[in-house]
Amino acid sequence: MQTIQGELAPIWLSDDGGDAFKLLVCLETYSVGLDTSVNQVETNCGIATGLGAIKFTPKGSAVLEADPEDDEVTYEDMLAWQLNKTLLRFKTEYPGSGSQYGKNIAISGDCYVTSTSGTFQIGNVIKF
């Protein structure tokens, strides 16, 4: 069995509608919860069932990069996006380099930064 390593599935964020993406470097961990609502209505013909929009809630943590490149997401970017209520385009693809079956699984959509925090522990790296 061949496994896919987490580093092959980076997160990309864009604040310009998807024209240019920034890589979230020094990513430590993340998860993307996906939810689809189910709508049911009782009718004379029985229960009619429909699916609502897919919603996702990405969450993660990264280590602060001391000298990030222009195409890398910074802690300051995350704070500014949250404070300015900036609509972001989110995408991740795994494996990023293609799979053994020749297909990638991609998750993308629009999102906002709704919670940002930094961890500033003595004797440790800064995480956000």
C-alpha positions as CSV (number, residue, x, y, z in Angstrom):
1,M,0.0,0.0,0.0
2,Q,1.3,3.4,-0.9
3,T,0.3,6.3,1.4
4,I,0.1,10.0,0.6
5,Q,2.1,12.3,2.8
6,G,0.4,15.5,4.2
7,E,3.1,17.8,2.7
8,L,1.8,16.8,-0.8
9,A,-1.5,18.6,-0.1
10,P,-0.7,22.2,0.6
11,I,-3.2,25.0,1.1
12,W,-3.4,27.9,-1.3
13,L,-5.3,31.2,-0.6
14,S,-6.1,34.1,-2.9
15,D,-7.5,37.5,-2.0
16,D,-8.0,38.6,-5.6
17,G,-10.7,36.2,-6.8
18,G,-8.2,33.4,-7.8
19,D,-5.9,35.3,-10.1
20,A,-2.9,34.8,-7.9
21,F,-2.6,32.3,-5.0
22,K,-0.3,32.4,-2.0
23,L,1.0,29.2,-0.4
24,L,0.4,28.7,3.3
25,V,4.0,27.6,4.1
26,C,5.3,26.0,7.3
27,L,1.9,24.4,7.6
28,E,1.8,22.1,10.6
29,T,-1.7,20.6,10.4
30,Y,-5.1,21.3,8.9
31,S,-8.5,19.8,8.4
32,V,-11.3,20.6,6.0
33,G,-14.7,19.6,7.3
34,L,-17.3,19.2,4.6
35,D,-21.1,19.3,5.3
36,T,-24.0,19.0,2.9
37,S,-27.5,19.8,4.3
38,V,-30.4,17.5,3.5
39,N,-33.8,19.0,2.9
40,Q,-36.9,16.8,3.3
41,V,-40.5,17.8,2.6
42,E,-43.5,15.6,3.1
43,T,-45.9,15.5,0.2
44,N,-48.9,13.5,-0.9
45,C,-46.4,11.4,-3.0
46,G,-44.2,10.7,0.0
47,I,-41.1,12.4,1.2
48,A,-39.2,14.5,-1.3
49,T,-35.5,14.8,-0.5
50,G,-33.0,17.4,-1.8
51,L,-29.4,18.3,-1.1
52,G,-28.4,21.8,-0.1
53,A,-25.1,23.6,-0.7
54,I,-21.8,22.0,0.3
55,K,-20.2,24.0,3.2
56,F,-16.6,23.5,4.3
57,T,-14.8,24.7,7.4
58,P,-11.0,24.7,7.0
59,K,-9.0,24.9,10.2
60,G,-5.3,24.6,10.7
61,S,-2.0,25.8,12.2
62,A,1.3,26.9,10.8
63,V,4.7,28.0,12.1
64,L,5.5,31.6,11.6
65,E,8.1,32.1,8.7
66,A,10.8,34.7,9.6
67,D,11.4,35.8,6.0
68,P,8.4,34.8,3.8
69,E,8.4,35.3,0.1
70,D,5.8,37.5,-1.6
71,D,3.8,34.4,-2.7
72,E,3.6,33.0,0.8
73,V,0.8,33.5,3.3
74,T,1.9,35.3,6.5
75,Y,0.4,35.7,10.0
76,E,-0.1,39.4,9.1
77,D,-2.0,38.4,5.9
78,M,-4.3,36.2,8.0
79,L,-4.9,39.0,10.5
80,A,-5.5,41.6,7.8
81,W,-7.9,39.3,5.9
82,Q,-9.9,38.7,9.1
83,L,-10.0,42.4,10.2
84,N,-10.9,43.6,6.6
85,K,-13.5,40.8,6.1
86,T,-11.7,39.8,2.9
87,L,-13.4,37.1,0.8
88,L,-10.7,34.5,0.0
89,R,-10.5,31.7,-2.6
90,F,-9.3,28.5,-0.9
91,K,-7.9,25.5,-2.6
92,T,-6.1,22.3,-1.8
93,E,-5.4,19.3,-3.9
94,Y,-4.0,16.0,-3.0
95,P,-1.7,14.6,-4.0
96,G,-0.5,17.9,-5.5
97,S,1.8,16.1,-7.9
98,G,-0.8,13.5,-9.2
99,S,-1.8,10.2,-7.8
100,Q,-0.9,6.7,-8.8
101,Y,-4.3,6.5,-10.5
102,G,-3.7,9.7,-12.5
103,K,-6.4,11.7,-10.6
104,N,-6.3,14.3,-8.0
105,I,-8.9,15.1,-5.3
106,A,-9.4,18.9,-5.1
107,I,-11.4,21.0,-2.6
108,S,-11.9,24.6,-3.3
109,G,-14.3,27.4,-2.6
110,D,-14.8,30.9,-1.1
111,C,-14.1,31.5,2.6
112,Y,-13.4,34.1,5.2
113,V,-10.8,34.1,8.0
114,T,-13.1,34.0,11.1
115,S,-10.7,33.1,13.8
116,T,-6.9,33.9,14.1
117,S,-4.7,33.3,17.0
118,G,-1.0,33.2,17.7
119,T,0.9,31.1,20.1
120,F,4.0,32.8,21.5
121,Q,5.6,30.3,23.8
122,I,9.1,31.0,25.3
123,G,11.6,28.6,23.9
124,N,9.4,27.5,21.0
125,V,8.6,28.7,17.5
126,I,5.7,31.1,17.0
127,K,2.6,29.3,15.7
128,F,-0.6,30.7,14.2
